[in-house]
Amino acid sequence: MENNYTTPLARTARILEIFIPGYMFGKSYGISNEHTVDLFRAQFPAFLINGSEAIKGLVATDSIYMQRFLATTAGAFVGFVVILVIAAILHMVLRDRKYIDSLRFAAITLIPLAVLNGTLSHAVQTLVESLGGGATVEALTKSAVESPRGTAGLLIFFYLTTLWMFGRRTGVPKKRRWVVLGVGVGFVAIYMAAGLMITPGEWAELLPKLQQTLVH
């Protein structure tokens, strides 16, 4: 009898391998509120935040727990859309598997960028707390503009490494792995160009508004 190392939960595990990274990647897009939404638009590509805000606006509720659920769900939905697009491009490159397997490939390899999104959203929360705590402008600027860049560079490196190693693990030929890596580099470049992370110019405009809104 053949040993194929399958379990009754194998299909569920494959679904979770798509769902969990997608949720991790996108949930940060929807967790802003009316006081911090501009800060999130500066931290992430604005159209992703706007998409999440539009979805959140479809359901009105006074329950804080339901609001949190809707916020993370809206962000996760936008994140899944991004992953679907990446998977479609990877599927054309890989050409040796079903689309669902390409989707799984895209989702799993995106985990380092999901961690990056979570780190950046946490940085936003820290900024809000620091504004209320009377931190200096220099400290706030370092926290908003300078500190995240080292972390971003490291996690982007992990993302590209994951693309290469997971391609090798799943049997992608070496020549095609270079193309997969190119897709990853292209995505990171577009993601950064679309507005990932706060620039000094954005921060100079945001800081006075945030001080007025959040402190007073």
C-alpha positions in Angstrom: 0.0 0.0 0.0 1.3 3.4 -1.0 2.2 6.0 1.7 1.1 9.4 0.5 1.3 11.1 3.9 -2.2 12.7 3.5 -4.6 13.3 6.4 -8.3 14.1 6.4 -7.3 17.7 7.3 -4.9 18.1 4.3 -7.4 20.1 2.2 -8.3 22.3 5.2 -4.6 23.0 5.8 -4.2 24.0 2.2 -7.1 26.5 2.5 -5.6 27.9 5.7 -2.3 28.3 3.9 -4.0 30.8 1.7 -6.4 32.4 4.2 -4.0 33.0 7.1 -1.3 34.9 5.1 -4.0 36.8 3.2 -5.6 37.9 6.4 -2.3 38.8 7.9 -1.3 40.8 4.9 -4.5 42.8 4.5 -6.0 43.4 8.0 -3.8 46.4 8.6 -5.5 48.3 5.8 -8.8 48.5 7.6 -7.9 49.2 11.2 -7.7 53.0 11.0 -10.4 55.3 12.5 -11.5 58.9 11.6 -8.5 60.3 13.6 -5.8 58.1 12.1 -7.0 57.4 8.6 -4.7 60.1 7.0 -1.8 58.6 8.9 -2.6 55.2 7.4 -3.0 56.7 3.9 0.6 58.0 4.3 1.9 54.7 5.8 0.4 52.5 3.1 -0.7 53.0 -0.5 -3.7 55.3 -0.2 -5.9 53.4 -2.7 -5.7 50.3 -0.5 -6.8 52.3 2.6 -9.6 54.0 0.6 -10.8 50.6 -0.6 -11.0 49.3 2.9 -12.8 52.5 4.1 -15.3 52.1 1.3 -16.1 48.5 2.4 -16.3 49.5 6.1 -18.8 52.2 5.1 -21.2 49.6 3.7 -22.2 48.5 7.2 -23.1 50.9 10.0 -22.9 49.6 13.6 -22.5 51.2 17.0 -20.9 48.0 18.5 -17.2 48.5 19.0 -16.6 44.8 18.6 -18.5 44.6 15.4 -16.6 47.7 14.2 -13.3 46.0 14.8 -14.5 42.8 13.1 -15.6 44.8 10.0 -12.4 46.8 10.0 -10.1 43.8 9.9 -12.4 42.0 7.5 -12.5 44.9 5.1 -8.7 45.1 5.2 -8.3 41.4 4.7 -10.6 41.5 1.7 -8.5 44.2 0.0 -5.4 42.1 0.9 -6.9 39.1 -0.8 -7.5 41.1 -3.9 -3.8 42.0 -4.0 -2.8 38.4 -3.6 -5.2 37.2 -6.3 -3.5 39.6 -8.7 0.0 38.5 -7.7 -1.1 34.9 -8.0 -2.5 35.5 -11.5 0.9 36.8 -12.6 2.8 34.0 -10.9 0.5 31.5 -12.5 1.4 32.7 -16.0 5.1 32.4 -15.0 4.9 29.0 -13.4 2.7 27.4 -16.0 3.0 23.9 -14.4 0.2 23.8 -11.8 -3.4 24.7 -11.1 -4.3 28.3 -10.3 -5.2 27.3 -6.7 -1.6 26.1 -6.2 -0.2 29.4 -7.7 -2.5 31.2 -5.2 -1.1 29.1 -2.4 2.4 29.9 -3.6 1.7 33.7 -3.7 0.0 33.7 -0.2 2.7 31.7 1.6 5.6 33.6 0.1 3.9 36.9 1.1 4.2 36.2 4.8 7.3 38.4 5.3 5.4 41.4 3.7 2.4 40.5 5.9 4.7 40.9 8.9 5.9 44.2 7.4 2.4 45.5 7.1 1.7 44.5 10.7 4.9 46.2 11.9 4.0 49.4 10.0 0.5 49.5 11.4 2.0 49.0 14.9 4.3 51.9 14.2 1.2 54.0 13.5 -0.4 53.1 16.8 2.9 53.9 18.6 3.0 57.3 16.9 -0.6 58.0 18.1 0.4 57.1 21.7 3.6 59.2 21.5 1.7 62.2 20.3 -0.6 62.0 23.4 2.5 61.5 25.6 4.2 64.7 24.6 7.1 63.2 22.7 9.5 65.6 20.9 9.2 66.4 17.2 12.6 64.8 16.6 11.6 61.5 18.3 8.3 61.4 16.4 10.0 62.0 13.1 12.5 59.3 13.7 9.7 56.9 14.7 7.6 57.8 11.7 10.1 58.1 8.9 13.5 56.6 9.8 13.0 53.6 12.1 10.7 51.6 9.8 13.1 51.6 6.9 15.6 49.2 8.3 12.9 46.8 9.2 11.3 47.1 5.8 14.6 46.4 4.1 15.1 43.2 6.1 11.6 41.9 5.6 11.7 42.6 1.8 15.0 40.6 1.7 13.2 37.8 3.5 10.3 38.0 1.0 12.6 37.7 -2.0 14.5 34.8 -0.3 11.2 33.1 0.4 10.2 33.3 -3.3 13.4 31.7 -4.3 13.5 28.9 -1.7 9.8 28.1 -1.9 10.1 27.9 -5.7 13.0 25.5 -5.2 10.9 23.5 -2.7 8.0 23.2 -5.0 10.0 22.1 -8.0 10.2 25.3 -10.0 13.1 25.1 -12.6 16.0 27.4 -11.8 15.6 29.6 -14.9 11.9 30.1 -14.1 12.8 30.9 -10.4 14.7 33.9 -11.7 11.5 35.1 -13.4 9.5 34.5 -10.2 12.1 36.5 -8.3 11.7 39.2 -10.9 7.9 39.3 -10.3 8.7 39.7 -6.6 11.1 42.6 -7.2 8.5 44.2 -9.5 5.8 43.9 -6.9 8.0 45.4 -4.1 8.9 48.3 -6.4 5.3 49.0 -7.3 4.2 48.6 -3.6 6.9 51.1 -2.5 6.2 53.5 -5.4 2.5 53.4 -4.6 3.1 55.0 -1.2 4.4 52.4 1.3 5.9 54.1 4.3 5.8 57.7 5.3 8.0 60.1 3.4 9.6 63.2 5.1 7.3 65.5 3.0 4.2 63.6 4.0 5.2 63.7 7.7 5.9 67.5 7.5 2.3 68.0 6.4 0.7 65.4 8.7 2.4 66.3 12.0 0.7 69.6 12.6 -2.8 68.1 11.8 -2.1 65.1 14.0 -1.0 67.3 16.9 -4.1 69.4 16.6 -6.5 66.4 16.2 -5.0 63.9 18.6 -3.5 66.1 21.4 -6.3 68.6 21.7 
